[in-house]
Amino acid sequence: MWFQKVKSFFRPIVRKLWKIIKSVVSSALEIFLAELIDFAKYAVKDLNNSDLSSDDKRKEAFNRIQKEAIGRSINYHNSWINILIEIALAAVKKEF
């Protein structure tokens, strides 16, 4: 019984905090993508013409974008770089 009261009390607080966290992460991802999309397109386009395997191209693109993010002092998650590579690859394919 008391557990339900505690749960009912904290549920709205947790929901509001979760909404704020999601908003902050979403904003950070948008900033990351906006800052690095042009560089990512350049890296993907440059690697597209190389003799590397698809897996090696992806790894090299990841490394280049990671170094660029570090150089620009941009916080990132590895999954964000992978998303950026996919967006850049789609944009490059669309150009051809």
Backbone atoms as SQL, in Angstrom:
CREATE TABLE atoms (id INTEGER PRIMARY KEY, chain TEXT, resi INTEGER, resn TEXT, atom TEXT, x REAL, y REAL, z REAL);
INSERT INTO atoms VALUES
  (1, 'A', 1, 'MET', 'N', 0.822, -1.189, 0.000),
  (2, 'A', 1, 'MET', 'CA', 0.000, 0.000, 0.000),
  (3, 'A', 1, 'MET', 'C', 0.872, 1.261, 0.000),
  (4, 'A', 2, 'TRP', 'N', 1.824, 1.323, 0.918),
  (5, 'A', 2, 'TRP', 'CA', 2.684, 2.500, 0.988),
  (6, 'A', 2, 'TRP', 'C', 3.531, 2.635, -0.271),
  (7, 'A', 3, 'PHE', 'N', 3.891, 1.476, -0.855),
  (8, 'A', 3, 'PHE', 'CA', 4.689, 1.501, -2.089),
  (9, 'A', 3, 'PHE', 'C', 3.923, 2.186, -3.216),
  (10, 'A', 4, 'GLN', 'N', 2.635, 1.918, -3.297),
  (11, 'A', 4, 'GLN', 'CA', 1.811, 2.540, -4.331),
  (12, 'A', 4, 'GLN', 'C', 1.748, 4.057, -4.147),
  (13, 'A', 5, 'LYS', 'N', 1.710, 4.500, -2.906),
  (14, 'A', 5, 'LYS', 'CA', 1.675, 5.937, -2.630),
  (15, 'A', 5, 'LYS', 'C', 2.990, 6.590, -3.043),
  (16, 'A', 6, 'VAL', 'N', 4.091, 5.932, -2.720),
  (17, 'A', 6, 'VAL', 'CA', 5.404, 6.447, -3.103),
  (18, 'A', 6, 'VAL', 'C', 5.535, 6.462, -4.627),
  (19, 'A', 7, 'LYS', 'N', 5.123, 5.380, -5.247),
  (20, 'A', 7, 'LYS', 'CA', 5.175, 5.273, -6.704),
  (21, 'A', 7, 'LYS', 'C', 4.318, 6.368, -7.348),
  (22, 'A', 8, 'SER', 'N', 3.136, 6.595, -6.848),
  (23, 'A', 8, 'SER', 'CA', 2.245, 7.629, -7.382),
  (24, 'A', 8, 'SER', 'C', 2.833, 9.023, -7.198),
  (25, 'A', 9, 'PHE', 'N', 3.542, 9.206, -6.100),
  (26, 'A', 9, 'PHE', 'CA', 4.156, 10.503, -5.835),
  (27, 'A', 9, 'PHE', 'C', 5.303, 10.786, -6.817),
  (28, 'A', 10, 'PHE', 'N', 6.152, 9.791, -7.036),
  (29, 'A', 10, 'PHE', 'CA', 7.352, 9.997, -7.850),
  (30, 'A', 10, 'PHE', 'C', 7.109, 9.853, -9.358),
  (31, 'A', 11, 'ARG', 'N', 6.067, 9.181, -9.767),
  (32, 'A', 11, 'ARG', 'CA', 5.816, 8.949, -11.191),
  (33, 'A', 11, 'ARG', 'C', 5.804, 10.249, -12.003),
  (34, 'A', 12, 'PRO', 'N', 5.047, 11.287, -11.622),
  (35, 'A', 12, 'PRO', 'CA', 5.050, 12.519, -12.429),
  (36, 'A', 12, 'PRO', 'C', 6.416, 13.216, -12.443),
  (37, 'A', 13, 'ILE', 'N', 7.140, 13.114, -11.352),
  (38, 'A', 13, 'ILE', 'CA', 8.467, 13.730, -11.276),
  (39, 'A', 13, 'ILE', 'C', 9.418, 13.026, -12.232),
  (40, 'A', 14, 'VAL', 'N', 9.403, 11.708, -12.223),
  (41, 'A', 14, 'VAL', 'CA', 10.267, 10.926, -13.096),
  (42, 'A', 14, 'VAL', 'C', 9.908, 11.177, -14.556),
  (43, 'A', 15, 'ARG', 'N', 8.629, 11.253, -14.864),
  (44, 'A', 15, 'ARG', 'CA', 8.198, 11.518, -16.241),
  (45, 'A', 15, 'ARG', 'C', 8.709, 12.878, -16.727),
  (46, 'A', 16, 'LYS', 'N', 8.617, 13.892, -15.876),
  (47, 'A', 16, 'LYS', 'CA', 9.095, 15.223, -16.263),
  (48, 'A', 16, 'LYS', 'C', 10.608, 15.213, -16.457),
  (49, 'A', 17, 'LEU', 'N', 11.324, 14.559, -15.562),
  (50, 'A', 17, 'LEU', 'CA', 12.776, 14.469, -15.702),
  (51, 'A', 17, 'LEU', 'C', 13.160, 13.729, -16.978),
  (52, 'A', 18, 'TRP', 'N', 12.470, 12.643, -17.275),
  (53, 'A', 18, 'TRP', 'CA', 12.759, 11.866, -18.481),
  (54, 'A', 18, 'TRP', 'C', 12.499, 12.717, -19.731),
  (55, 'A', 19, 'LYS', 'N', 11.439, 13.509, -19.716),
  (56, 'A', 19, 'LYS', 'CA', 11.127, 14.376, -20.844),
  (57, 'A', 19, 'LYS', 'C', 12.231, 15.417, -21.047),
  (58, 'A', 20, 'ILE', 'N', 12.736, 15.972, -19.963),
  (59, 'A', 20, 'ILE', 'CA', 13.825, 16.948, -20.038),
  (60, 'A', 20, 'ILE', 'C', 15.090, 16.298, -20.577),
  (61, 'A', 21, 'ILE', 'N', 15.414, 15.104, -20.092),
  (62, 'A', 21, 'ILE', 'CA', 16.611, 14.389, -20.546),
  (63, 'A', 21, 'ILE', 'C', 16.514, 14.092, -22.037),
  (64, 'A', 22, 'LYS', 'N', 15.366, 13.610, -22.486),
  (65, 'A', 22, 'LYS', 'CA', 15.184, 13.317, -23.905),
  (66, 'A', 22, 'LYS', 'C', 15.340, 14.571, -24.746),
  (67, 'A', 23, 'SER', 'N', 14.841, 15.680, -24.271),
  (68, 'A', 23, 'SER', 'CA', 14.942, 16.941, -24.994),
  (69, 'A', 23, 'SER', 'C', 16.397, 17.392, -25.103),
  (70, 'A', 24, 'VAL', 'N', 17.138, 17.263, -24.020),
  (71, 'A', 24, 'VAL', 'CA', 18.551, 17.667, -24.018),
  (72, 'A', 24, 'VAL', 'C', 19.355, 16.791, -24.969),
  (73, 'A', 25, 'VAL', 'N', 19.146, 15.483, -24.918),
  (74, 'A', 25, 'VAL', 'CA', 19.869, 14.560, -25.795),
  (75, 'A', 25, 'VAL', 'C', 19.500, 14.833, -27.252),
  (76, 'A', 26, 'SER', 'N', 18.240, 15.056, -27.515),
  (77, 'A', 26, 'SER', 'CA', 17.798, 15.350, -28.874),
  (78, 'A', 26, 'SER', 'C', 18.446, 16.625, -29.392),
  (79, 'A', 27, 'SER', 'N', 18.501, 17.650, -28.574),
  (80, 'A', 27, 'SER', 'CA', 19.142, 18.908, -28.970),
  (81, 'A', 27, 'SER', 'C', 20.630, 18.714, -29.212),
  (82, 'A', 28, 'ALA', 'N', 21.277, 17.961, -28.360),
  (83, 'A', 28, 'ALA', 'CA', 22.716, 17.703, -28.521),
  (84, 'A', 28, 'ALA', 'C', 22.982, 16.946, -29.819),
  (85, 'A', 29, 'LEU', 'N', 22.140, 15.983, -30.143),
  (86, 'A', 29, 'LEU', 'CA', 22.297, 15.227, -31.388),
  (87, 'A', 29, 'LEU', 'C', 22.096, 16.140, -32.596),
  (88, 'A', 30, 'GLU', 'N', 21.090, 17.004, -32.557),
  (89, 'A', 30, 'GLU', 'CA', 20.849, 17.927, -33.658),
  (90, 'A', 30, 'GLU', 'C', 22.044, 18.849, -33.877),
  (91, 'A', 31, 'ILE', 'N', 22.623, 19.359, -32.805),
  (92, 'A', 31, 'ILE', 'CA', 23.794, 20.228, -32.910),
  (93, 'A', 31, 'ILE', 'C', 24.960, 19.453, -33.503),
  (94, 'A', 32, 'PHE', 'N', 25.162, 18.229, -33.022),
  (95, 'A', 32, 'PHE', 'CA', 26.242, 17.377, -33.529),
  (96, 'A', 32, 'PHE', 'C', 26.087, 17.156, -35.024),
  (97, 'A', 33, 'LEU', 'N', 24.892, 16.792, -35.459),
  (98, 'A', 33, 'LEU', 'CA', 24.641, 16.533, -36.873),
  (99, 'A', 33, 'LEU', 'C', 24.853, 17.791, -37.705),
  (100, 'A', 34, 'ALA', 'N', 24.349, 18.907, -37.235),
  (101, 'A', 34, 'ALA', 'CA', 24.480, 20.163, -37.987),
  (102, 'A', 34, 'ALA', 'C', 25.935, 20.588, -38.117),
  (103, 'A', 35, 'GLU', 'N', 26.700, 20.384, -37.058),
  (104, 'A', 35, 'GLU', 'CA', 28.101, 20.795, -37.064),
  (105, 'A', 35, 'GLU', 'C', 28.962, 19.948, -37.991),
  (106, 'A', 36, 'LEU', 'N', 28.652, 18.692, -38.118),
  (107, 'A', 36, 'LEU', 'CA', 29.556, 17.785, -38.807),
  (108, 'A', 36, 'LEU', 'C', 29.031, 17.184, -40.112),
  (109, 'A', 37, 'ILE', 'N', 27.832, 17.531, -40.535),
  (110, 'A', 37, 'ILE', 'CA', 27.281, 16.886, -41.722),
  (111, 'A', 37, 'ILE', 'C', 28.105, 17.175, -42.969),
  (112, 'A', 38, 'ASP', 'N', 28.558, 18.405, -43.136),
  (113, 'A', 38, 'ASP', 'CA', 29.349, 18.726, -44.323),
  (114, 'A', 38, 'ASP', 'C', 30.671, 17.961, -44.336),
  (115, 'A', 39, 'PHE', 'N', 31.310, 17.896, -43.181),
  (116, 'A', 39, 'PHE', 'CA', 32.556, 17.142, -43.098),
  (117, 'A', 39, 'PHE', 'C', 32.310, 15.663, -43.366),
  (118, 'A', 40, 'ALA', 'N', 31.230, 15.134, -42.827),
  (119, 'A', 40, 'ALA', 'CA', 30.914, 13.714, -43.023),
  (120, 'A', 40, 'ALA', 'C', 30.659, 13.417, -44.497),
  (121, 'A', 41, 'LYS', 'N', 29.938, 14.299, -45.179),
  (122, 'A', 41, 'LYS', 'CA', 29.701, 14.111, -46.618),
  (123, 'A', 41, 'LYS', 'C', 31.022, 14.096, -47.374),
  (124, 'A', 42, 'TYR', 'N', 31.912, 15.015, -47.025),
  (125, 'A', 42, 'TYR', 'CA', 33.221, 15.071, -47.671),
  (126, 'A', 42, 'TYR', 'C', 33.986, 13.768, -47.437),
  (127, 'A', 43, 'ALA', 'N', 33.996, 13.298, -46.191),
  (128, 'A', 43, 'ALA', 'CA', 34.729, 12.069, -45.858),
  (129, 'A', 43, 'ALA', 'C', 34.148, 10.873, -46.599),
  (130, 'A', 44, 'VAL', 'N', 32.840, 10.754, -46.623),
  (131, 'A', 44, 'VAL', 'CA', 32.189, 9.628, -47.291),
  (132, 'A', 44, 'VAL', 'C', 32.440, 9.687, -48.799),
  (133, 'A', 45, 'LYS', 'N', 32.328, 10.881, -49.373),
  (134, 'A', 45, 'LYS', 'CA', 32.554, 11.040, -50.806),
  (135, 'A', 45, 'LYS', 'C', 34.007, 10.695, -51.158),
  (136, 'A', 46, 'ASP', 'N', 34.936, 11.146, -50.337),
  (137, 'A', 46, 'ASP', 'CA', 36.353, 10.866, -50.560),
  (138, 'A', 46, 'ASP', 'C', 36.635, 9.362, -50.487),
  (139, 'A', 47, 'LEU', 'N', 36.052, 8.707, -49.507),
  (140, 'A', 47, 'LEU', 'CA', 36.276, 7.266, -49.333),
  (141, 'A', 47, 'LEU', 'C', 35.520, 6.432, -50.361),
  (142, 'A', 48, 'ASN', 'N', 34.469, 6.976, -50.918),
  (143, 'A', 48, 'ASN', 'CA', 33.681, 6.255, -51.902),
  (144, 'A', 48, 'ASN', 'C', 34.522, 5.862, -53.116),
  (145, 'A', 49, 'ASN', 'N', 35.502, 6.678, -53.432),
  (146, 'A', 49, 'ASN', 'CA', 36.360, 6.429, -54.594),
  (147, 'A', 49, 'ASN', 'C', 37.608, 5.607, -54.264),
  (148, 'A', 50, 'SER', 'N', 37.739, 5.179, -53.030),
  (149, 'A', 50, 'SER', 'CA', 38.937, 4.427, -52.640),
  (150, 'A', 50, 'SER', 'C', 38.757, 2.934, -52.931),
  (151, 'A', 51, 'ASP', 'N', 39.845, 2.205, -52.839),
  (152, 'A', 51, 'ASP', 'CA', 39.826, 0.763, -53.087),
  (153, 'A', 51, 'ASP', 'C', 39.548, -0.051, -51.821),
  (154, 'A', 52, 'LEU', 'N', 39.182, 0.612, -50.741),
  (155, 'A', 52, 'LEU', 'CA', 38.926, -0.091, -49.483),
  (156, 'A', 52, 'LEU', 'C', 37.618, -0.883, -49.563),
  (157, 'A', 53, 'SER', 'N', 37.523, -1.896, -48.717),
  (158, 'A', 53, 'SER', 'CA', 36.271, -2.651, -48.619),
  (159, 'A', 53, 'SER', 'C', 35.219, -1.760, -47.937),
  (160, 'A', 54, 'SER', 'N', 33.971, -2.136, -48.041),
  (161, 'A', 54, 'SER', 'CA', 32.893, -1.350, -47.422),
  (162, 'A', 54, 'SER', 'C', 33.101, -1.201, -45.923),
  (163, 'A', 55, 'ASP', 'N', 33.510, -2.281, -45.289),
  (164, 'A', 55, 'ASP', 'CA', 33.745, -2.242, -43.847),
  (165, 'A', 55, 'ASP', 'C', 34.905, -1.302, -43.502),
  (166, 'A', 56, 'ASP', 'N', 35.967, -1.361, -44.291),
  (167, 'A', 56, 'ASP', 'CA', 37.107, -0.482, -44.044),
  (168, 'A', 56, 'ASP', 'C', 36.763, 0.980, -44.318),
  (169, 'A', 57, 'LYS', 'N', 35.932, 1.220, -45.313),
  (170, 'A', 57, 'LYS', 'CA', 35.484, 2.587, -45.595),
  (171, 'A', 57, 'LYS', 'C', 34.704, 3.136, -44.417),
  (172, 'A', 58, 'ARG', 'N', 33.817, 2.316, -43.865),
  (173, 'A', 58, 'ARG', 'CA', 33.017, 2.749, -42.717),
  (174, 'A', 58, 'ARG', 'C', 33.915, 3.053, -41.514),
  (175, 'A', 59, 'LYS', 'N', 34.873, 2.177, -41.267),
  (176, 'A', 59, 'LYS', 'CA', 35.785, 2.399, -40.140),
  (177, 'A', 59, 'LYS', 'C', 36.597, 3.672, -40.332),
  (178, 'A', 60, 'GLU', 'N', 37.078, 3.893, -41.546),
  (179, 'A', 60, 'GLU', 'CA', 37.870, 5.087, -41.825),
  (180, 'A', 60, 'GLU', 'C', 37.016, 6.339, -41.712),
  (181, 'A', 61, 'ALA', 'N', 35.796, 6.294, -42.228),
  (182, 'A', 61, 'ALA', 'CA', 34.886, 7.442, -42.097),
  (183, 'A', 61, 'ALA', 'C', 34.617, 7.727, -40.622),
  (184, 'A', 62, 'PHE', 'N', 34.393, 6.676, -39.854),
  (185, 'A', 62, 'PHE', 'CA', 34.161, 6.828, -38.415),
  (186, 'A', 62, 'PHE', 'C', 35.356, 7.519, -37.766),
  (187, 'A', 63, 'ASN', 'N', 36.562, 7.041, -38.080),
  (188, 'A', 63, 'ASN', 'CA', 37.774, 7.617, -37.482),
  (189, 'A', 63, 'ASN', 'C', 37.950, 9.085, -37.863),
  (190, 'A', 64, 'ARG', 'N', 37.709, 9.410, -39.119),
  (191, 'A', 64, 'ARG', 'CA', 37.852, 10.797, -39.567),
  (192, 'A', 64, 'ARG', 'C', 36.853, 11.712, -38.880),
  (193, 'A', 65, 'ILE', 'N', 35.610, 11.267, -38.793),
  (194, 'A', 65, 'ILE', 'CA', 34.573, 12.090, -38.149),
  (195, 'A', 65, 'ILE', 'C', 34.849, 12.226, -36.663),
  (196, 'A', 66, 'GLN', 'N', 35.291, 11.150, -36.047),
  (197, 'A', 66, 'GLN', 'CA', 35.623, 11.187, -34.627),
  (198, 'A', 66, 'GLN', 'C', 36.739, 12.199, -34.367),
  (199, 'A', 67, 'LYS', 'N', 37.782, 12.161, -35.173),
  (200, 'A', 67, 'LYS', 'CA', 38.891, 13.113, -35.016),
  (201, 'A', 67, 'LYS', 'C', 38.421, 14.548, -35.228),
  (202, 'A', 68, 'GLU', 'N', 37.558, 14.743, -36.210),
  (203, 'A', 68, 'GLU', 'CA', 37.033, 16.086, -36.475),
  (204, 'A', 68, 'GLU', 'C', 36.196, 16.581, -35.301),
  (205, 'A', 69, 'ALA', 'N', 35.373, 15.716, -34.740),
  (206, 'A', 69, 'ALA', 'CA', 34.555, 16.098, -33.582),
  (207, 'A', 69, 'ALA', 'C', 35.444, 16.463, -32.395),
  (208, 'A', 70, 'ILE', 'N', 36.471, 15.679, -32.174),
  (209, 'A', 70, 'ILE', 'CA', 37.407, 15.972, -31.083),
  (210, 'A', 70, 'ILE', 'C', 38.121, 17.289, -31.351),
  (211, 'A', 71, 'GLY', 'N', 38.557, 17.483, -32.601),
  (212, 'A', 71, 'GLY', 'CA', 39.233, 18.722, -32.964),
  (213, 'A', 71, 'GLY', 'C', 38.377, 19.958, -32.775),
  (214, 'A', 72, 'ARG', 'N', 37.084, 19.805, -32.980),
  (215, 'A', 72, 'ARG', 'CA', 36.147, 20.925, -32.794),
  (216, 'A', 72, 'ARG', 'C', 35.577, 20.985, -31.379),
  (217, 'A', 73, 'SER', 'N', 36.029, 20.103, -30.519),
  (218, 'A', 73, 'SER', 'CA', 35.547, 20.027, -29.125),
  (219, 'A', 73, 'SER', 'C', 34.045, 19.800, -29.053),
  (220, 'A', 74, 'ILE', 'N', 33.556, 18.907, -29.912),
  (221, 'A', 74, 'ILE', 'CA', 32.132, 18.574, -29.935),
  (222, 'A', 74, 'ILE', 'C', 31.942, 17.247, -29.209),
  (223, 'A', 75, 'ASN', 'N', 31.066, 17.239, -28.217),
  (224, 'A', 75, 'ASN', 'CA', 30.750, 16.001, -27.512),
  (225, 'A', 75, 'ASN', 'C', 29.924, 15.108, -28.417),
  (226, 'A', 76, 'TYR', 'N', 30.157, 13.817, -28.341),
  (227, 'A', 76, 'TYR', 'CA', 29.462, 12.883, -29.222),
  (228, 'A', 76, 'TYR', 'C', 29.378, 11.511, -28.572),
  (229, 'A', 77, 'HIS', 'N', 28.529, 10.685, -29.151),
  (230, 'A', 77, 'HIS', 'CA', 28.450, 9.266, -28.823),
  (231, 'A', 77, 'HIS', 'C', 28.778, 8.514, -30.102),
  (232, 'A', 78, 'ASN', 'N', 29.330, 7.344, -29.971),
  (233, 'A', 78, 'ASN', 'CA', 29.682, 6.553, -31.155),
  (234, 'A', 78, 'ASN', 'C', 28.476, 6.306, -32.049),
  (235, 'A', 79, 'SER', 'N', 27.324, 6.088, -31.442),
  (236, 'A', 79, 'SER', 'CA', 26.118, 5.848, -32.243),
  (237, 'A', 79, 'SER', 'C', 25.757, 7.075, -33.071),
  (238, 'A', 80, 'TRP', 'N', 26.067, 8.269, -32.580),
  (239, 'A', 80, 'TRP', 'CA', 25.791, 9.482, -33.331),
  (240, 'A', 80, 'TRP', 'C', 26.658, 9.537, -34.593),
  (241, 'A', 81, 'ILE', 'N', 27.900, 9.104, -34.468),
  (242, 'A', 81, 'ILE', 'CA', 28.778, 9.086, -35.642),
  (243, 'A', 81, 'ILE', 'C', 28.233, 8.102, -36.669),
  (244, 'A', 82, 'ASN', 'N', 27.761, 6.961, -36.205),
  (245, 'A', 82, 'ASN', 'CA', 27.179, 5.980, -37.136),
  (246, 'A', 82, 'ASN', 'C', 25.951, 6.542, -37.846),
  (247, 'A', 83, 'ILE', 'N', 25.120, 7.272, -37.124),
  (248, 'A', 83, 'ILE', 'CA', 23.960, 7.917, -37.736),
  (249, 'A', 83, 'ILE', 'C', 24.417, 8.935, -38.770),
  (250, 'A', 84, 'LEU', 'N', 25.423, 9.700, -38.421),
  (251, 'A', 84, 'LEU', 'CA', 25.952, 10.718, -39.327),
  (252, 'A', 84, 'LEU', 'C', 26.505, 10.086, -40.601),
  (253, 'A', 85, 'ILE', 'N', 27.185, 8.968, -40.476),
  (254, 'A', 85, 'ILE', 'CA', 27.710, 8.266, -41.650),
  (255, 'A', 85, 'ILE', 'C', 26.566, 7.827, -42.549),
  (256, 'A', 86, 'GLU', 'N', 25.506, 7.285, -41.984),
  (257, 'A', 86, 'GLU', 'CA', 24.360, 6.847, -42.781),
  (258, 'A', 86, 'GLU', 'C', 23.703, 8.023, -43.508),
  (259, 'A', 87, 'ILE', 'N', 23.549, 9.135, -42.820),
  (260, 'A', 87, 'ILE', 'CA', 22.943, 10.319, -43.446),
  (261, 'A', 87, 'ILE', 'C', 23.835, 10.830, -44.577),
  (262, 'A', 88, 'ALA', 'N', 25.139, 10.892, -44.310),
  (263, 'A', 88, 'ALA', 'CA', 26.077, 11.366, -45.330),
  (264, 'A', 88, 'ALA', 'C', 26.107, 10.432, -46.529),
  (265, 'A', 89, 'LEU', 'N', 26.081, 9.137, -46.274),
  (266, 'A', 89, 'LEU', 'CA', 26.091, 8.158, -47.358),
  (267, 'A', 89, 'LEU', 'C', 24.841, 8.290, -48.225),
  (268, 'A', 90, 'ALA', 'N', 23.692, 8.461, -47.590),
  (269, 'A', 90, 'ALA', 'CA', 22.441, 8.649, -48.337),
  (270, 'A', 90, 'ALA', 'C', 22.506, 9.925, -49.168),
  (271, 'A', 91, 'ALA', 'N', 23.064, 10.978, -48.621),
  (272, 'A', 91, 'ALA', 'CA', 23.171, 12.244, -49.351),
  (273, 'A', 91, 'ALA', 'C', 24.117, 12.118, -50.535),
  (274, 'A', 92, 'VAL', 'N', 25.231, 11.419, -50.353),
  (275, 'A', 92, 'VAL', 'CA', 26.195, 11.225, -51.432),
  (276, 'A', 92, 'VAL', 'C', 25.581, 10.370, -52.531),
  (277, 'A', 93, 'LYS', 'N', 24.885, 9.304, -52.161),
  (278, 'A', 93, 'LYS', 'CA', 24.235, 8.453, -53.168),
  (279, 'A', 93, 'LYS', 'C', 23.168, 9.212, -53.952),
  (280, 'A', 94, 'LYS', 'N', 22.495, 10.108, -53.269),
  (281, 'A', 94, 'LYS', 'CA', 21.449, 10.902, -53.905),
  (282, 'A', 94, 'LYS', 'C', 22.049, 11.860, -54.947),
  (283, 'A', 95, 'GLU', 'N', 23.265, 12.333, -54.695),
  (284, 'A', 95, 'GLU', 'CA', 23.929, 13.250, -55.621),
  (285, 'A', 95, 'GLU', 'C', 24.306, 12.548, -56.920),
  (286, 'A', 96, 'PHE', 'N', 24.584, 11.259, -56.853),
  (287, 'A', 96, 'PHE', 'CA', 25.046, 10.523, -58.055),
  (288, 'A', 96, 'PHE', 'C', 23.896, 10.031, -58.846);
